[in-house]
Amino acid sequence: MTNIEVECGLGPSTVDMAASAGANCIVAGTSVFGAHQPAEAISPFGKGCCRSQKNC
């Protein structure tokens, strides 16, 4: 299996698009670490990848 990593500019509104395009390694910086509640901010990333990759 080839891993496809996407980073830079990813957030809750763009993670689904990246995952649907085949990304299975999402790198999130500011959208998670700059959030007031990082644990809550990271949730959409896992959910988006899981839905798009159909391996929940």
Predicted model as a PDB file, atoms N, CA, C, CB and O in Angstrom, pLDDT in the B-factor column:
MODEL        1                                                                  
ATOM      1  N   MET A   1       0.837  -1.169   0.000  1.00 73.00           N  
ATOM      2  CA  MET A   1       0.000   0.000   0.000  1.00 73.00           C  
ATOM      3  C   MET A   1       0.890   1.243   0.000  1.00 73.00           C  
ATOM      4  CB  MET A   1      -0.956  -0.008   1.212  1.00 73.00           C  
ATOM      5  O   MET A   1       1.867   1.318   0.746  1.00 73.00           O  
ATOM      6  N   THR A   2       0.549   2.193  -0.825  1.00 82.00           N  
ATOM      7  CA  THR A   2       1.260   3.463  -0.880  1.00 82.00           C  
ATOM      8  C   THR A   2       0.529   4.472  -0.010  1.00 82.00           C  
ATOM      9  CB  THR A   2       1.382   3.975  -2.341  1.00 82.00           C  
ATOM     10  O   THR A   2      -0.684   4.640  -0.131  1.00 82.00           O  
ATOM     11  N   ASN A   3       1.261   5.139   0.860  1.00 81.00           N  
ATOM     12  CA  ASN A   3       0.673   6.185   1.691  1.00 81.00           C  
ATOM     13  C   ASN A   3       0.730   7.510   0.962  1.00 81.00           C  
ATOM     14  CB  ASN A   3       1.393   6.286   3.045  1.00 81.00           C  
ATOM     15  O   ASN A   3       1.717   7.834   0.302  1.00 81.00           O  
ATOM     16  N   ILE A   4      -0.345   8.271   1.092  1.00 83.00           N  
ATOM     17  CA  ILE A   4      -0.408   9.603   0.501  1.00 83.00           C  
ATOM     18  C   ILE A   4      -0.598  10.594   1.639  1.00 83.00           C  
ATOM     19  CB  ILE A   4      -1.565   9.717  -0.562  1.00 83.00           C  
ATOM     20  O   ILE A   4      -1.608  10.567   2.343  1.00 83.00           O  
ATOM     21  N   GLU A   5       0.382  11.463   1.806  1.00 84.00           N  
ATOM     22  CA  GLU A   5       0.363  12.447   2.886  1.00 84.00           C  
ATOM     23  C   GLU A   5      -0.006  13.821   2.344  1.00 84.00           C  
ATOM     24  CB  GLU A   5       1.727  12.501   3.595  1.00 84.00           C  
ATOM     25  O   GLU A   5       0.487  14.245   1.299  1.00 84.00           O  
ATOM     26  N   VAL A   6      -0.869  14.498   3.060  1.00 84.00           N  
ATOM     27  CA  VAL A   6      -1.249  15.856   2.707  1.00 84.00           C  
ATOM     28  C   VAL A   6      -1.044  16.732   3.933  1.00 84.00           C  
ATOM     29  CB  VAL A   6      -2.725  15.925   2.200  1.00 84.00           C  
ATOM     30  O   VAL A   6      -1.452  16.382   5.040  1.00 84.00           O  
ATOM     31  N   GLU A   7      -0.410  17.868   3.718  1.00 81.00           N  
ATOM     32  CA  GLU A   7      -0.222  18.804   4.814  1.00 81.00           C  
ATOM     33  C   GLU A   7      -0.360  20.225   4.289  1.00 81.00           C  
ATOM     34  CB  GLU A   7       1.153  18.599   5.490  1.00 81.00           C  
ATOM     35  O   GLU A   7      -0.323  20.463   3.082  1.00 81.00           O  
ATOM     36  N   CYS A   8      -0.516  21.139   5.191  1.00 82.00           N  
ATOM     37  CA  CYS A   8      -0.589  22.574   4.900  1.00 82.00           C  
ATOM     38  C   CYS A   8      -2.001  22.977   4.473  1.00 82.00           C  
ATOM     39  CB  CYS A   8       0.421  22.950   3.802  1.00 82.00           C  
ATOM     40  O   CYS A   8      -2.486  22.581   3.413  1.00 82.00           O  
ATOM     41  N   GLY A   9      -2.623  23.749   5.299  1.00 80.00           N  
ATOM     42  CA  GLY A   9      -3.940  24.280   4.975  1.00 80.00           C  
ATOM     43  C   GLY A   9      -5.098  23.349   5.261  1.00 80.00           C  
ATOM     44  O   GLY A   9      -6.235  23.641   4.891  1.00 80.00           O  
ATOM     45  N   LEU A  10      -4.827  22.236   5.911  1.00 83.00           N  
ATOM     46  CA  LEU A  10      -5.921  21.313   6.210  1.00 83.00           C  
ATOM     47  C   LEU A  10      -6.641  21.720   7.485  1.00 83.00           C  
ATOM     48  CB  LEU A  10      -5.396  19.881   6.337  1.00 83.00           C  
ATOM     49  O   LEU A  10      -6.026  22.135   8.468  1.00 83.00           O  
ATOM     50  N   GLY A  11      -7.938  21.591   7.441  1.00 81.00           N  
ATOM     51  CA  GLY A  11      -8.778  21.889   8.589  1.00 81.00           C  
ATOM     52  C   GLY A  11     -10.076  21.117   8.457  1.00 81.00           C  
ATOM     53  O   GLY A  11     -10.242  20.330   7.525  1.00 81.00           O  
ATOM     54  N   PRO A  12     -10.989  21.334   9.373  1.00 80.00           N  
ATOM     55  CA  PRO A  12     -12.262  20.605   9.340  1.00 80.00           C  
ATOM     56  C   PRO A  12     -13.014  20.743   8.018  1.00 80.00           C  
ATOM     57  CB  PRO A  12     -13.141  21.082  10.457  1.00 80.00           C  
ATOM     58  O   PRO A  12     -13.749  19.834   7.630  1.00 80.00           O  
ATOM     59  N   SER A  13     -12.840  21.864   7.326  1.00 82.00           N  
ATOM     60  CA  SER A  13     -13.577  22.053   6.073  1.00 82.00           C  
ATOM     61  C   SER A  13     -12.867  21.455   4.861  1.00 82.00           C  
ATOM     62  CB  SER A  13     -13.809  23.523   5.838  1.00 82.00           C  
ATOM     63  O   SER A  13     -13.461  21.387   3.786  1.00 82.00           O  
ATOM     64  N   THR A  14     -11.617  21.020   5.001  1.00 85.00           N  
ATOM     65  CA  THR A  14     -10.877  20.501   3.847  1.00 85.00           C  
ATOM     66  C   THR A  14     -10.418  19.055   3.992  1.00 85.00           C  
ATOM     67  CB  THR A  14      -9.689  21.359   3.598  1.00 85.00           C  
ATOM     68  O   THR A  14      -9.983  18.451   3.012  1.00 85.00           O  
ATOM     69  N   VAL A  15     -10.504  18.494   5.184  1.00 83.00           N  
ATOM     70  CA  VAL A  15      -9.986  17.142   5.397  1.00 83.00           C  
ATOM     71  C   VAL A  15     -10.771  16.098   4.602  1.00 83.00           C  
ATOM     72  CB  VAL A  15     -10.024  16.796   6.883  1.00 83.00           C  
ATOM     73  O   VAL A  15     -10.180  15.146   4.093  1.00 83.00           O  
ATOM     74  N   ASP A  16     -12.086  16.258   4.486  1.00 82.00           N  
ATOM     75  CA  ASP A  16     -12.878  15.293   3.711  1.00 82.00           C  
ATOM     76  C   ASP A  16     -12.446  15.273   2.249  1.00 82.00           C  
ATOM     77  CB  ASP A  16     -14.376  15.625   3.809  1.00 82.00           C  
ATOM     78  O   ASP A  16     -12.367  14.206   1.640  1.00 82.00           O  
ATOM     79  N   MET A  17     -12.168  16.433   1.687  1.00 85.00           N  
ATOM     80  CA  MET A  17     -11.747  16.516   0.291  1.00 85.00           C  
ATOM     81  C   MET A  17     -10.403  15.810   0.091  1.00 85.00           C  
ATOM     82  CB  MET A  17     -11.650  17.988  -0.157  1.00 85.00           C  
ATOM     83  O   MET A  17     -10.223  15.068  -0.874  1.00 85.00           O  
ATOM     84  N   ALA A  18      -9.469  16.046   1.005  1.00 85.00           N  
ATOM     85  CA  ALA A  18      -8.156  15.405   0.895  1.00 85.00           C  
ATOM     86  C   ALA A  18      -8.269  13.897   1.036  1.00 85.00           C  
ATOM     87  CB  ALA A  18      -7.199  15.958   1.952  1.00 85.00           C  
ATOM     88  O   ALA A  18      -7.651  13.150   0.277  1.00 85.00           O  
ATOM     89  N   ALA A  19      -9.054  13.448   2.001  1.00 83.00           N  
ATOM     90  CA  ALA A  19      -9.214  12.013   2.214  1.00 83.00           C  
ATOM     91  C   ALA A  19      -9.941  11.364   1.042  1.00 83.00           C  
ATOM     92  CB  ALA A  19      -9.971  11.749   3.516  1.00 83.00           C  
ATOM     93  O   ALA A  19      -9.590  10.258   0.633  1.00 83.00           O  
ATOM     94  N   SER A  20     -10.937  12.032   0.506  1.00 83.00           N  
ATOM     95  CA  SER A  20     -11.660  11.494  -0.660  1.00 83.00           C  
ATOM     96  C   SER A  20     -10.757  11.371  -1.873  1.00 83.00           C  
ATOM     97  CB  SER A  20     -12.855  12.378  -1.000  1.00 83.00           C  
ATOM     98  O   SER A  20     -10.979  10.516  -2.729  1.00 83.00           O  
ATOM     99  N   ALA A  21      -9.737  12.221  -1.953  1.00 85.00           N  
ATOM    100  CA  ALA A  21      -8.794  12.176  -3.071  1.00 85.00           C  
ATOM    101  C   ALA A  21      -7.730  11.105  -2.872  1.00 85.00           C  
ATOM    102  CB  ALA A  21      -8.129  13.532  -3.253  1.00 85.00           C  
ATOM    103  O   ALA A  21      -6.894  10.889  -3.749  1.00 85.00           O  
ATOM    104  N   GLY A  22      -7.759  10.426  -1.708  1.00 83.00           N  
ATOM    105  CA  GLY A  22      -6.841   9.313  -1.484  1.00 83.00           C  
ATOM    106  C   GLY A  22      -5.840   9.494  -0.364  1.00 83.00           C  
ATOM    107  O   GLY A  22      -5.080   8.572  -0.067  1.00 83.00           O  
ATOM    108  N   ALA A  23      -5.818  10.657   0.265  1.00 83.00           N  
ATOM    109  CA  ALA A  23      -4.872  10.870   1.364  1.00 83.00           C  
ATOM    110  C   ALA A  23      -5.220   9.969   2.541  1.00 83.00           C  
ATOM    111  CB  ALA A  23      -4.869  12.351   1.805  1.00 83.00           C  
ATOM    112  O   ALA A  23      -6.374   9.898   2.963  1.00 83.00           O  
ATOM    113  N   ASN A  24      -4.227   9.294   3.058  1.00 80.00           N  
ATOM    114  CA  ASN A  24      -4.448   8.461   4.237  1.00 80.00           C  
ATOM    115  C   ASN A  24      -3.509   8.851   5.372  1.00 80.00           C  
ATOM    116  CB  ASN A  24      -4.263   6.985   3.888  1.00 80.00           C  
ATOM    117  O   ASN A  24      -3.461   8.183   6.405  1.00 80.00           O  
ATOM    118  N   CYS A  25      -2.768   9.930   5.176  1.00 81.00           N  
ATOM    119  CA  CYS A  25      -1.903  10.483   6.212  1.00 81.00           C  
ATOM    120  C   CYS A  25      -2.118  11.993   6.194  1.00 81.00           C  
ATOM    121  CB  CYS A  25      -0.379  10.101   5.981  1.00 81.00           C  
ATOM    122  O   CYS A  25      -1.657  12.688   5.288  1.00 81.00           O  
ATOM    123  N   ILE A  26      -2.817  12.485   7.201  1.00 81.00           N  
ATOM    124  CA  ILE A  26      -3.167  13.892   7.275  1.00 81.00           C  
ATOM    125  C   ILE A  26      -2.269  14.573   8.305  1.00 81.00           C  
ATOM    126  CB  ILE A  26      -4.667  14.074   7.634  1.00 81.00           C  
ATOM    127  O   ILE A  26      -2.186  14.137   9.453  1.00 81.00           O  
ATOM    128  N   VAL A  27      -1.607  15.634   7.888  1.00 83.00           N  
ATOM    129  CA  VAL A  27      -0.738  16.389   8.789  1.00 83.00           C  
ATOM    130  C   VAL A  27      -1.446  17.697   9.110  1.00 83.00           C  
ATOM    131  CB  VAL A  27       0.685  16.645   8.153  1.00 83.00           C  
ATOM    132  O   VAL A  27      -1.686  18.522   8.229  1.00 83.00           O  
ATOM    133  N   ALA A  28      -1.773  17.869  10.368  1.00 81.00           N  
ATOM    134  CA  ALA A  28      -2.480  19.079  10.794  1.00 81.00           C  
ATOM    135  C   ALA A  28      -1.629  19.821  11.804  1.00 81.00           C  
ATOM    136  CB  ALA A  28      -3.870  18.738  11.395  1.00 81.00           C  
ATOM    137  O   ALA A  28      -1.208  19.252  12.811  1.00 81.00           O  
ATOM    138  N   GLY A  29      -1.383  21.059  11.541  1.00 85.00           N  
ATOM    139  CA  GLY A  29      -0.573  21.866  12.450  1.00 85.00           C  
ATOM    140  C   GLY A  29      -1.421  22.905  13.150  1.00 85.00           C  
ATOM    141  O   GLY A  29      -1.971  22.658  14.224  1.00 85.00           O  
ATOM    142  N   THR A  30      -1.519  24.066  12.534  1.00 87.00           N  
ATOM    143  CA  THR A  30      -2.196  25.197  13.143  1.00 87.00           C  
ATOM    144  C   THR A  30      -3.652  24.914  13.481  1.00 87.00           C  
ATOM    145  CB  THR A  30      -2.117  26.375  12.235  1.00 87.00           C  
ATOM    146  O   THR A  30      -4.142  25.360  14.518  1.00 87.00           O  
ATOM    147  N   SER A  31      -4.345  24.184  12.627  1.00 86.00           N  
ATOM    148  CA  SER A  31      -5.768  23.940  12.879  1.00 86.00           C  
ATOM    149  C   SER A  31      -5.992  23.129  14.148  1.00 86.00           C  
ATOM    150  CB  SER A  31      -6.394  23.221  11.697  1.00 86.00           C  
ATOM    151  O   SER A  31      -7.056  23.228  14.759  1.00 86.00           O  
ATOM    152  N   VAL A  32      -5.017  22.337  14.552  1.00 86.00           N  
ATOM    153  CA  VAL A  32      -5.146  21.555  15.791  1.00 86.00           C  
ATOM    154  C   VAL A  32      -4.409  22.245  16.935  1.00 86.00           C  
ATOM    155  CB  VAL A  32      -4.597  20.119  15.593  1.00 86.00           C  
ATOM    156  O   VAL A  32      -4.999  22.521  17.980  1.00 86.00           O  
ATOM    157  N   PHE A  33      -3.144  22.518  16.742  1.00 87.00           N  
ATOM    158  CA  PHE A  33      -2.332  23.054  17.834  1.00 87.00           C  
ATOM    159  C   PHE A  33      -2.630  24.513  18.141  1.00 87.00           C  
ATOM    160  CB  PHE A  33      -0.877  22.904  17.505  1.00 87.00           C  
ATOM    161  O   PHE A  33      -2.293  25.001  19.220  1.00 87.00           O  
ATOM    162  N   GLY A  34      -3.255  25.209  17.210  1.00 89.00           N  
ATOM    163  CA  GLY A  34      -3.652  26.586  17.459  1.00 89.00           C  
ATOM    164  C   GLY A  34      -5.065  26.712  17.989  1.00 89.00           C  
ATOM    165  O   GLY A  34      -5.520  27.811  18.306  1.00 89.00           O  
ATOM    166  N   ALA A  35      -5.765  25.580  18.086  1.00 89.00           N  
ATOM    167  CA  ALA A  35      -7.152  25.587  18.561  1.00 89.00           C  
ATOM    168  C   ALA A  35      -7.214  25.724  20.080  1.00 89.00           C  
ATOM    169  CB  ALA A  35      -7.874  24.306  18.120  1.00 89.00           C  
ATOM    170  O   ALA A  35      -6.299  25.322  20.798  1.00 89.00           O  
ATOM    171  N   HIS A  36      -8.305  26.296  20.541  1.00 93.00           N  
ATOM    172  CA  HIS A  36      -8.514  26.441  21.980  1.00 93.00           C  
ATOM    173  C   HIS A  36      -8.645  25.070  22.650  1.00 93.00           C  
ATOM    174  CB  HIS A  36      -9.768  27.294  22.258  1.00 93.00           C  
ATOM    175  O   HIS A  36      -8.180  24.876  23.773  1.00 93.00           O  
ATOM    176  N   GLN A  37      -9.281  24.125  21.956  1.00 91.00           N  
ATOM    177  CA  GLN A  37      -9.455  22.760  22.445  1.00 91.00           C  
ATOM    178  C   GLN A  37      -8.875  21.790  21.407  1.00 91.00           C  
ATOM    179  CB  GLN A  37     -10.969  22.450  22.726  1.00 91.00           C  
ATOM    180  O   GLN A  37      -9.625  21.286  20.571  1.00 91.00           O  
ATOM    181  N   PRO A  38      -7.573  21.515  21.434  1.00 88.00           N  
ATOM    182  CA  PRO A  38      -6.955  20.657  20.422  1.00 88.00           C  
ATOM    183  C   PRO A  38      -7.593  19.276  20.296  1.00 88.00           C  
ATOM    184  CB  PRO A  38      -5.507  20.494  20.732  1.00 88.00           C  
ATOM    185  O   PRO A  38      -7.711  18.757  19.186  1.00 88.00           O  
ATOM    186  N   ALA A  39      -8.001  18.677  21.396  1.00 86.00           N  
ATOM    187  CA  ALA A  39      -8.617  17.346  21.332  1.00 86.00           C  
ATOM    188  C   ALA A  39      -9.900  17.366  20.514  1.00 86.00           C  
ATOM    189  CB  ALA A  39      -8.909  16.824  22.740  1.00 86.00           C  
ATOM    190  O   ALA A  39     -10.184  16.423  19.776  1.00 86.00           O  
ATOM    191  N   GLU A  40     -10.664  18.423  20.641  1.00 86.00           N  
ATOM    192  CA  GLU A  40     -11.899  18.546  19.857  1.00 86.00           C  
ATOM    193  C   GLU A  40     -11.592  18.886  18.404  1.00 86.00           C  
ATOM    194  CB  GLU A  40     -12.818  19.618  20.464  1.00 86.00           C  
ATOM    195  O   GLU A  40     -12.300  18.445  17.500  1.00 86.00           O  
ATOM    196  N   ALA A  41     -10.560  19.652  18.181  1.00 84.00           N  
ATOM    197  CA  ALA A  41     -10.206  20.071  16.823  1.00 84.00           C  
ATOM    198  C   ALA A  41      -9.708  18.917  15.973  1.00 84.00           C  
ATOM    199  CB  ALA A  41      -9.153  21.152  16.871  1.00 84.00           C  
ATOM    200  O   ALA A  41      -9.856  18.951  14.751  1.00 84.00           O  
ATOM    201  N   ILE A  42      -9.121  17.893  16.586  1.00 84.00           N  
ATOM    202  CA  ILE A  42      -8.563  16.782  15.814  1.00 84.00           C  
ATOM    203  C   ILE A  42      -9.619  15.757  15.402  1.00 84.00           C  
ATOM    204  CB  ILE A  42      -7.482  16.095  16.615  1.00 84.00           C  
ATOM    205  O   ILE A  42      -9.402  14.992  14.462  1.00 84.00           O  
ATOM    206  N   SER A  43     -10.732  15.735  16.078  1.00 81.00           N  
ATOM    207  CA  SER A  43     -11.781  14.751  15.802  1.00 81.00           C  
ATOM    208  C   SER A  43     -12.225  14.699  14.338  1.00 81.00           C  
ATOM    209  CB  SER A  43     -12.969  15.044  16.660  1.00 81.00           C  
ATOM    210  O   SER A  43     -12.329  13.601  13.791  1.00 81.00           O  
ATOM    211  N   PRO A  44     -12.490  15.827  13.679  1.00 77.00           N  
ATOM    212  CA  PRO A  44     -12.920  15.760  12.269  1.00 77.00           C  
ATOM    213  C   PRO A  44     -11.896  15.102  11.338  1.00 77.00           C  
ATOM    214  CB  PRO A  44     -13.214  17.152  11.767  1.00 77.00           C  
ATOM    215  O   PRO A  44     -12.267  14.548  10.303  1.00 77.00           O  
ATOM    216  N   PHE A  45     -10.630  15.161  11.696  1.00 76.00           N  
ATOM    217  CA  PHE A  45      -9.597  14.577  10.844  1.00 76.00           C  
ATOM    218  C   PHE A  45      -9.735  13.049  10.800  1.00 76.00           C  
ATOM    219  CB  PHE A  45      -8.192  14.976  11.350  1.00 76.00           C  
ATOM    220  O   PHE A  45      -9.738  12.452   9.724  1.00 76.00           O  
ATOM    221  N   GLY A  46      -9.846  12.441  11.946  1.00 74.00           N  
ATOM    222  CA  GLY A  46     -10.013  10.987  12.007  1.00 74.00           C  
ATOM    223  C   GLY A  46     -11.306  10.534  11.371  1.00 74.00           C  
ATOM    224  O   GLY A  46     -11.337   9.546  10.638  1.00 74.00           O  
ATOM    225  N   LYS A  47     -12.369  11.257  11.652  1.00 73.00           N  
ATOM    226  CA  LYS A  47     -13.680  10.894  11.102  1.00 73.00           C  
ATOM    227  C   LYS A  47     -13.705  11.035   9.586  1.00 73.00           C  
ATOM    228  CB  LYS A  47     -14.776  11.762  11.721  1.00 73.00           C  
ATOM    229  O   LYS A  47     -14.267  10.189   8.890  1.00 73.00           O  
ATOM    230  N   GLY A  48     -13.100  12.098   9.076  1.00 67.00           N  
ATOM    231  CA  GLY A  48     -13.082  12.313   7.627  1.00 67.00           C  
ATOM    232  C   GLY A  48     -12.301  11.224   6.908  1.00 67.00           C  
ATOM    233  O   GLY A  48     -12.742  10.717   5.876  1.00 67.00           O  
ATOM    234  N   CYS A  49     -11.155  10.866   7.443  1.00 69.00           N  
ATOM    235  CA  CYS A  49     -10.348   9.793   6.825  1.00 69.00           C  
ATOM    236  C   CYS A  49     -11.059   8.462   6.914  1.00 69.00           C  
ATOM    237  CB  CYS A  49      -8.969   9.688   7.497  1.00 69.00           C  
ATOM    238  O   CYS A  49     -11.060   7.686   5.958  1.00 69.00           O  
ATOM    239  N   CYS A  50     -11.652   8.200   8.031  1.00 71.00           N  
ATOM    240  CA  CYS A  50     -12.355   6.935   8.230  1.00 71.00           C  
ATOM    241  C   CYS A  50     -13.501   6.794   7.221  1.00 71.00           C  
ATOM    242  CB  CYS A  50     -12.896   6.839   9.677  1.00 71.00           C  
ATOM    243  O   CYS A  50     -13.647   5.745   6.593  1.00 71.00           O  
ATOM    244  N   ARG A  51     -14.307   7.837   7.064  1.00 68.00           N  
ATOM    245  CA  ARG A  51     -15.433   7.797   6.115  1.00 68.00           C  
ATOM    246  C   ARG A  51     -14.924   7.614   4.691  1.00 68.00           C  
ATOM    247  CB  ARG A  51     -16.280   9.088   6.213  1.00 68.00           C  
ATOM    248  O   ARG A  51     -15.443   6.778   3.951  1.00 68.00           O  
ATOM    249  N   SER A  52     -13.931   8.374   4.307  1.00 66.00           N  
ATOM    250  CA  SER A  52     -13.453   8.327   2.933  1.00 66.00           C  
ATOM    251  C   SER A  52     -12.730   7.036   2.601  1.00 66.00           C  
ATOM    252  CB  SER A  52     -12.547   9.484   2.671  1.00 66.00           C  
ATOM    253  O   SER A  52     -12.839   6.530   1.484  1.00 66.00           O  
ATOM    254  N   GLN A  53     -11.996   6.502   3.555  1.00 65.00           N  
ATOM    255  CA  GLN A  53     -11.244   5.274   3.328  1.00 65.00           C  
ATOM    256  C   GLN A  53     -12.088   4.032   3.596  1.00 65.00           C  
ATOM    257  CB  GLN A  53     -10.005   5.253   4.201  1.00 65.00           C  
ATOM    258  O   GLN A  53     -11.674   2.918   3.276  1.00 65.00           O  
ATOM    259  N   LYS A  54     -13.266   4.220   4.181  1.00 69.00           N  
ATOM    260  CA  LYS A  54     -14.218   3.143   4.507  1.00 69.00           C  
ATOM    261  C   LYS A  54     -13.568   2.047   5.355  1.00 69.00           C  
ATOM    262  CB  LYS A  54     -14.786   2.529   3.218  1.00 69.00           C  
ATOM    263  O   LYS A  54     -13.774   0.857   5.120  1.00 69.00           O  
ATOM    264  N   ASN A  55     -12.778   2.473   6.346  1.00 60.00           N  
ATOM    265  CA  ASN A  55     -12.172   1.480   7.255  1.00 60.00           C  
ATOM    266  C   ASN A  55     -12.358   1.889   8.711  1.00 60.00           C  
ATOM    267  CB  ASN A  55     -10.668   1.308   6.947  1.00 60.00           C  
ATOM    268  O   ASN A  55     -11.436   1.825   9.525  1.00 60.00           O  
ATOM    269  N   CYS A  56     -13.574   2.308   9.005  1.00 56.00           N  
ATOM    270  CA  CYS A  56     -13.915   2.715  10.377  1.00 56.00           C  
ATOM    271  C   CYS A  56     -13.985   1.501  11.290  1.00 56.00           C  
ATOM    272  CB  CYS A  56     -15.259   3.478  10.406  1.00 56.00           C  
ATOM    273  O   CYS A  56     -14.258   1.639  12.482  1.00 56.00           O  
TER     274      CYS A  56                                                      
ENDMDL                                                                          
END                                                                             
